[in-house]
């Protein structure tokens, strides 16, 4: 009888697993999914009161096809097991509040702080469900408004430059002459200058590289209003960077308001009005310097988990697997 050696290749063929079959067997037989006590309502809401803490974050995320879910997380768990407190379908406060109120009232009253974005919906949810909690609006959402206002101004200037360049080319063509765009000392044309300045306007000046410093100098010489707008956005960044107490922060924010009023930029006036509306919640950052970064980080974990599973075909089963890890 001939003996044939078992090779790695033959072992791979012998132990080849049908991924779809294995997942189906895991779902139906190997896991506890079929007996999961929250299975019936999992795609609508999930609660894990045992994961409640004194400092929470609330945010929205998309699981599949743009469908939004509101997620309440415990900061103390640091994105590991015990992080998820609740997952509720949608962002409608009137739907979410009754679900969160299923959590014991005494537990909810012990919450000290909840961080969230500028959404009025999130504020309403926190106010109704956690009456003793301090509202703290995430600093990065506030700074993002100012940075977007600067970018909006840059884009408007860029469209003007593109139009001017197009008109100049047409004129040169009609006059049967070669068109040569004017270049600045760093080699950029006007429209290139505005396009390539995008990233430097997001950064603090101390983080600019030498080429960016040169580009910024030219940009601000050509567009002094853009320089003023960037200065306002940077002042807001410095407002948060200072290790101030609440009263000092209140004074610094009032000074920023005065700068906005003097500049009289429409976009910044809108931002100032938004900040004024959420004034106390923004100032609360200086109590413990809390942000919603933990919620944003957890959203990234959900996206990564979704990518590993190649999307979400069964929302209930996806949430079962997600909560097994993080709840």
VOFI-607011 format. One record per residue (C-alpha): residue number from 1; x, y, z. Coordinates in pm, 1 decimal. Each point is the difference from the previous one (the first is absolute). Layout:
N
[pt NUM,[X,Y,Z]],
...
This chain:
327
[pt 1,[0.0,0.0,0.0]],
[pt 2,[145.7,332.6,-110.7]],
[pt 3,[18.4,282.8,254.5]],
[pt 4,[-31.2,355.7,-120.3]],
[pt 5,[128.9,286.6,213.6]],
[pt 6,[-261.2,250.4,120.1]],
[pt 7,[95.6,341.9,-134.2]],
[pt 8,[-103.2,344.3,124.1]],
[pt 9,[-194.8,45.7,-322.7]],
[pt 10,[-201.9,-319.6,54.2]],
[pt 11,[-73.7,103.3,359.6]],
[pt 12,[-124.3,338.3,-120.8]],
[pt 13,[-234.1,-170.3,-244.2]],
[pt 14,[-116.7,-249.1,264.3]],
[pt 15,[-71.2,270.2,259.0]],
[pt 16,[-139.7,259.6,-241.7]],
[pt 17,[-300.1,167.6,163.3]],
[pt 18,[-304.7,145.7,-169.8]],
[pt 19,[-16.6,347.0,157.6]],
[pt 20,[-372.4,50.5,-61.1]],
[pt 21,[-79.6,-345.8,138.3]],
[pt 22,[213.4,58.8,310.1]],
[pt 23,[-165.3,337.7,65.8]],
[pt 24,[-343.4,-157.1,-37.4]],
[pt 25,[92.0,-279.6,243.2]],
[pt 26,[145.0,252.2,245.8]],
[pt 27,[-316.7,207.3,-19.0]],
[pt 28,[-243.6,-291.0,31.3]],
[pt 29,[183.9,-251.5,218.2]],
[pt 30,[337.6,99.1,143.0]],
[pt 31,[-91.0,342.3,141.5]],
[pt 32,[-265.1,102.5,252.6]],
[pt 33,[-167.7,223.7,-258.8]],
[pt 34,[-316.9,-210.9,-23.3]],
[pt 35,[-58.0,33.2,375.7]],
[pt 36,[116.7,361.8,29.9]],
[pt 37,[-248.5,174.9,226.9]],
[pt 38,[14.6,328.0,-194.5]],
[pt 39,[-29.4,-162.3,-343.0]],
[pt 40,[-366.1,91.2,-63.5]],
[pt 41,[58.3,375.0,25.0]],
[pt 42,[373.1,15.1,-80.0]],
[pt 43,[-41.1,192.8,-326.7]],
[pt 44,[-214.0,259.2,182.2]],
[pt 45,[177.3,37.2,332.2]],
[pt 46,[252.5,-162.9,232.8]],
[pt 47,[60.7,82.4,366.2]],
[pt 48,[284.2,-97.0,232.8]],
[pt 49,[-74.9,181.7,329.6]],
[pt 50,[283.2,-187.5,172.3]],
[pt 51,[242.7,209.7,-209.0]],
[pt 52,[-124.5,333.1,133.5]],
[pt 53,[260.3,240.6,135.5]],
[pt 54,[25.9,354.9,127.8]],
[pt 55,[152.6,137.6,-322.6]],
[pt 56,[-169.1,-86.6,-328.6]],
[pt 57,[19.2,94.0,-368.5]],
[pt 58,[-287.1,4.7,-247.6]],
[pt 59,[35.0,8.6,-376.4]],
[pt 60,[-153.3,-129.7,-321.5]],
[pt 61,[147.1,-248.9,-243.3]],
[pt 62,[-97.7,-182.4,-317.6]],
[pt 63,[-10.5,-379.5,-2.2]],
[pt 64,[-104.0,-58.5,-361.5]],
[pt 65,[-149.6,184.3,-297.8]],
[pt 66,[8.7,331.6,186.9]],
[pt 67,[-237.7,-126.4,271.2]],
[pt 68,[84.3,193.1,318.1]],
[pt 69,[14.0,-134.5,353.8]],
[pt 70,[52.1,193.9,321.9]],
[pt 71,[265.6,-152.8,225.6]],
[pt 72,[53.9,74.3,369.2]],
[pt 73,[341.1,-105.1,131.9]],
[pt 74,[181.8,-8.1,333.1]],
[pt 75,[327.8,195.2,-11.0]],
[pt 76,[152.3,-202.1,285.5]],
[pt 77,[3.8,-317.2,-215.2]],
[pt 78,[241.9,170.2,-243.3]],
[pt 79,[-149.2,-165.9,-308.6]],
[pt 80,[31.3,-354.7,137.8]],
[pt 81,[-246.4,-244.1,154.3]],
[pt 82,[-268.2,186.7,193.9]],
[pt 83,[6.4,300.6,-233.9]],
[pt 84,[-350.2,-25.8,-148.0]],
[pt 85,[-283.9,118.5,222.3]],
[pt 86,[-267.8,30.9,-268.3]],
[pt 87,[-52.5,-18.9,-374.9]],
[pt 88,[-328.2,140.2,-134.1]],
[pt 89,[-118.0,17.4,-358.9]],
[pt 90,[-29.3,353.0,-140.5]],
[pt 91,[73.1,346.6,137.4]],
[pt 92,[-352.6,103.2,96.6]],
[pt 93,[0.7,112.5,364.0]],
[pt 94,[-361.7,-107.5,52.0]],
[pt 95,[97.0,-355.6,-98.8]],
[pt 96,[327.6,-13.6,193.3]],
[pt 97,[-107.3,157.9,330.8]],
[pt 98,[-256.6,-271.4,95.2]],
[pt 99,[259.9,-270.2,-68.7]],
[pt 100,[268.6,161.4,216.5]],
[pt 101,[-254.4,55.0,275.0]],
[pt 102,[-27.4,-377.7,30.7]],
[pt 103,[331.0,29.6,187.6]],
[pt 104,[-53.1,28.5,375.1]],
[pt 105,[-68.3,361.5,100.8]],
[pt 106,[250.9,-14.8,283.8]],
[pt 107,[272.9,-107.0,-242.3]],
[pt 108,[-88.3,282.5,-238.4]],
[pt 109,[6.2,258.4,278.3]],
[pt 110,[356.1,-98.0,90.3]],
[pt 111,[136.7,110.8,-338.4]],
[pt 112,[226.8,302.3,51.9]],
[pt 113,[85.1,95.3,-360.4]],
[pt 114,[-104.3,-86.2,-354.4]],
[pt 115,[200.1,124.6,-299.0]],
[pt 116,[-169.1,53.3,-335.2]],
[pt 117,[14.3,209.8,-315.7]],
[pt 118,[-191.7,318.5,-83.4]],
[pt 119,[-318.2,-193.3,-82.5]],
[pt 120,[-311.6,130.1,176.2]],
[pt 121,[-138.5,-354.1,-16.3]],
[pt 122,[288.5,-140.1,202.6]],
[pt 123,[-34.4,281.8,251.3]],
[pt 124,[-369.1,-74.5,44.7]],
[pt 125,[67.5,-371.5,51.5]],
[pt 126,[262.4,69.4,266.3]],
[pt 127,[-217.2,258.0,178.6]],
[pt 128,[-298.7,-233.4,20.7]],
[pt 129,[183.5,-322.9,83.6]],
[pt 130,[287.7,121.5,219.4]],
[pt 131,[-143.2,298.1,194.1]],
[pt 132,[302.7,45.4,226.7]],
[pt 133,[261.0,-29.4,-272.5]],
[pt 134,[217.2,286.3,-119.8]],
[pt 135,[-20.0,56.0,-376.2]],
[pt 136,[339.0,38.7,-168.7]],
[pt 137,[14.0,76.8,-369.6]],
[pt 138,[293.9,-152.5,-180.9]],
[pt 139,[270.2,259.4,-73.3]],
[pt 140,[86.7,-149.1,-338.9]],
[pt 141,[-352.1,52.6,-134.6]],
[pt 142,[21.3,368.7,97.2]],
[pt 143,[346.0,42.7,-155.5]],
[pt 144,[-117.5,-183.5,-312.0]],
[pt 145,[-264.2,268.4,-61.0]],
[pt 146,[266.0,272.7,-4.8]],
[pt 147,[236.0,-200.5,-222.4]],
[pt 148,[-282.1,-71.2,-246.0]],
[pt 149,[-78.0,372.5,-16.7]],
[pt 150,[363.2,70.7,-96.5]],
[pt 151,[-8.6,-274.2,-262.4]],
[pt 152,[-325.1,137.1,-141.0]],
[pt 153,[168.1,337.9,-50.6]],
[pt 154,[302.1,-166.7,-165.4]],
[pt 155,[-226.8,-195.3,-236.8]],
[pt 156,[-188.8,314.3,-100.6]],
[pt 157,[329.0,173.3,-83.2]],
[pt 158,[113.0,-308.4,-191.7]],
[pt 159,[-310.2,-1.3,-221.7]],
[pt 160,[61.7,366.6,-72.4]],
[pt 161,[360.6,-83.5,-96.0]],
[pt 162,[-113.1,-288.4,-223.3]],
[pt 163,[-249.2,226.4,-174.8]],
[pt 164,[261.4,272.7,-47.6]],
[pt 165,[247.2,-253.8,-138.6]],
[pt 166,[-262.5,-137.5,-242.2]],
[pt 167,[-87.0,351.0,-120.1]],
[pt 168,[368.5,85.8,-49.6]],
[pt 169,[54.7,-317.9,-204.0]],
[pt 170,[-299.9,78.3,-220.8]],
[pt 171,[124.4,354.0,-56.7]],
[pt 172,[346.8,-126.6,-95.3]],
[pt 173,[-155.3,-248.8,-240.5]],
[pt 174,[-211.8,267.4,-168.0]],
[pt 175,[303.0,228.7,-30.9]],
[pt 176,[206.7,-289.0,-139.5]],
[pt 177,[269.5,28.2,265.4]],
[pt 178,[155.5,-246.3,238.7]],
[pt 179,[-151.1,-1.1,347.2]],
[pt 180,[244.2,2.2,289.6]],
[pt 181,[-155.2,9.9,348.9]],
[pt 182,[165.4,221.6,259.4]],
[pt 183,[196.7,-197.7,258.2]],
[pt 184,[94.4,106.6,350.5]],
[pt 185,[352.1,-28.8,138.7]],
[pt 186,[-61.8,-357.8,120.4]],
[pt 187,[-104.8,-110.5,-350.0]],
[pt 188,[-376.3,-17.8,69.0]],
[pt 189,[-255.3,159.4,-227.5]],
[pt 190,[-287.2,174.4,178.3]],
[pt 191,[-239.1,-293.9,-26.8]],
[pt 192,[277.9,-242.6,101.9]],
[pt 193,[82.1,217.4,299.1]],
[pt 194,[-359.3,-19.9,120.0]],
[pt 195,[-29.0,-373.3,-68.0]],
[pt 196,[329.3,-87.6,171.0]],
[pt 197,[-74.7,211.7,307.6]],
[pt 198,[-279.8,-228.0,114.4]],
[pt 199,[197.8,-206.6,250.8]],
[pt 200,[207.3,280.7,145.9]],
[pt 201,[-320.4,184.5,94.1]],
[pt 202,[-100.3,-297.1,214.2]],
[pt 203,[329.9,12.6,191.2]],
[pt 204,[143.2,218.7,270.0]],
[pt 205,[282.2,228.9,-134.8]],
[pt 206,[259.2,-174.0,218.5]],
[pt 207,[-68.7,-322.4,-193.1]],
[pt 208,[58.9,149.4,-344.6]],
[pt 209,[298.8,-123.9,-196.6]],
[pt 210,[226.7,248.2,-179.3]],
[pt 211,[-185.3,-24.2,-332.9]],
[pt 212,[-332.2,43.2,179.2]],
[pt 213,[130.7,308.2,182.0]],
[pt 214,[99.4,153.2,-333.5]],
[pt 215,[-335.0,-91.7,-156.0]],
[pt 216,[-190.1,141.9,299.8]],
[pt 217,[194.2,326.3,-22.6]],
[pt 218,[-92.9,43.1,-366.7]],
[pt 219,[-359.1,-109.2,60.7]],
[pt 220,[-57.3,248.0,280.6]],
[pt 221,[166.0,282.8,-195.4]],
[pt 222,[-239.7,-63.8,-288.2]],
[pt 223,[-305.3,-63.5,218.5]],
[pt 224,[15.7,200.7,325.8]],
[pt 225,[-360.9,-89.6,87.5]],
[pt 226,[90.4,-366.6,-14.9]],
[pt 227,[286.4,73.1,238.3]],
[pt 228,[-243.8,167.9,238.6]],
[pt 229,[-240.0,-295.8,-19.6]],
[pt 230,[285.0,-245.0,64.2]],
[pt 231,[103.7,209.1,299.9]],
[pt 232,[-351.8,-27.2,144.0]],
[pt 233,[1.0,-379.1,-40.5]],
[pt 234,[347.3,-20.9,153.3]],
[pt 235,[-110.3,218.2,293.7]],
[pt 236,[-278.5,-249.0,70.0]],
[pt 237,[259.5,-281.1,-2.9]],
[pt 238,[210.2,194.0,251.9]],
[pt 239,[-310.1,62.2,212.2]],
[pt 240,[-27.3,-375.1,55.0]],
[pt 241,[375.5,-53.5,35.5]],
[pt 242,[27.3,227.6,302.8]],
[pt 243,[-28.1,-183.7,330.9]],
[pt 244,[-261.1,243.2,131.6]],
[pt 245,[-265.5,-20.8,268.3]],
[pt 246,[-360.3,57.2,-106.2]],
[pt 247,[-11.8,370.3,94.0]],
[pt 248,[321.1,77.8,-189.5]],
[pt 249,[-125.5,-199.8,-298.3]],
[pt 250,[-323.6,198.9,6.1]],
[pt 251,[199.7,323.3,-25.1]],
[pt 252,[220.8,-136.5,-281.8]],
[pt 253,[-306.2,-108.4,-197.4]],
[pt 254,[-152.4,347.5,41.9]],
[pt 255,[318.8,149.3,-148.0]],
[pt 256,[-29.4,-238.9,-294.8]],
[pt 257,[-358.4,119.1,-54.1]],
[pt 258,[128.8,357.9,-21.2]],
[pt 259,[255.1,-99.5,-267.2]],
[pt 260,[-274.9,-168.7,-203.3]],
[pt 261,[-219.9,308.8,26.9]],
[pt 262,[285.2,222.3,-122.1]],
[pt 263,[79.1,-227.9,-294.8]],
[pt 264,[-367.5,-17.9,-102.0]],
[pt 265,[28.8,-318.5,-206.5]],
[pt 266,[-339.6,-154.1,-64.2]],
[pt 267,[116.2,-358.4,56.6]],
[pt 268,[169.2,86.9,329.3]],
[pt 269,[-303.2,196.2,117.7]],
[pt 270,[-203.1,-318.9,-48.0]],
[pt 271,[260.5,-198.8,197.3]],
[pt 272,[-1.1,260.5,278.0]],
[pt 273,[-380.3,-25.9,20.6]],
[pt 274,[24.4,-380.2,21.6]],
[pt 275,[261.6,20.9,274.3]],
[pt 276,[-208.7,254.6,189.3]],
[pt 277,[-297.2,-237.3,-11.7]],
[pt 278,[209.3,-281.6,155.9]],
[pt 279,[216.6,229.3,210.8]],
[pt 280,[-13.3,-177.5,338.6]],
[pt 281,[40.7,-347.3,-148.0]],
[pt 282,[310.5,115.6,-189.2]],
[pt 283,[151.5,162.8,309.8]],
[pt 284,[-57.4,-325.3,193.3]],
[pt 285,[298.7,-141.2,-188.3]],
[pt 286,[221.1,183.6,249.7]],
[pt 287,[-138.0,-194.4,298.3]],
[pt 288,[170.5,-330.5,-89.2]],
[pt 289,[117.3,74.9,-356.7]],
[pt 290,[-224.2,-279.6,-127.0]],
[pt 291,[-55.6,-62.6,-369.8]],
[pt 292,[-206.3,-237.9,-209.7]],
[pt 293,[316.8,-161.7,-137.1]],
[pt 294,[-85.7,-333.0,162.9]],
[pt 295,[-330.6,-10.8,-192.3]],
[pt 296,[172.9,91.0,-327.0]],
[pt 297,[262.1,-267.7,64.6]],
[pt 298,[-270.3,-257.2,67.1]],
[pt 299,[-174.6,95.5,-325.6]],
[pt 300,[327.6,-74.5,-178.7]],
[pt 301,[11.2,-343.0,165.9]],
[pt 302,[-352.6,-73.4,-122.3]],
[pt 303,[99.2,95.2,-355.3]],
[pt 304,[307.9,-221.6,18.7]],
[pt 305,[-206.4,-290.1,135.0]],
[pt 306,[-254.8,51.8,-277.8]],
[pt 307,[277.5,-1.2,-260.9]],
[pt 308,[141.4,-328.2,133.9]],
[pt 309,[-342.9,-158.4,-40.2]],
[pt 310,[-29.6,145.6,-352.9]],
[pt 311,[-306.0,205.1,89.3]],
[pt 312,[-316.4,-58.5,198.7]],
[pt 313,[-255.4,-236.0,-150.4]],
[pt 314,[-169.8,-102.0,324.6]],
[pt 315,[-19.0,295.5,241.9]],
[pt 316,[-108.8,-208.5,298.9]],
[pt 317,[283.9,-249.8,-39.3]],
[pt 318,[250.4,279.7,-61.3]],
[pt 319,[-107.9,171.0,323.0]],
[pt 320,[15.9,-332.0,185.2]],
[pt 321,[362.5,-45.2,-102.7]],
[pt 322,[84.1,366.3,69.6]],
[pt 323,[-151.4,-2.3,348.2]],
[pt 324,[167.6,-330.3,84.7]],
[pt 325,[330.0,184.1,-34.8]],
[pt 326,[-82.6,348.2,131.2]],
[pt 327,[-297.5,-51.3,234.7]],
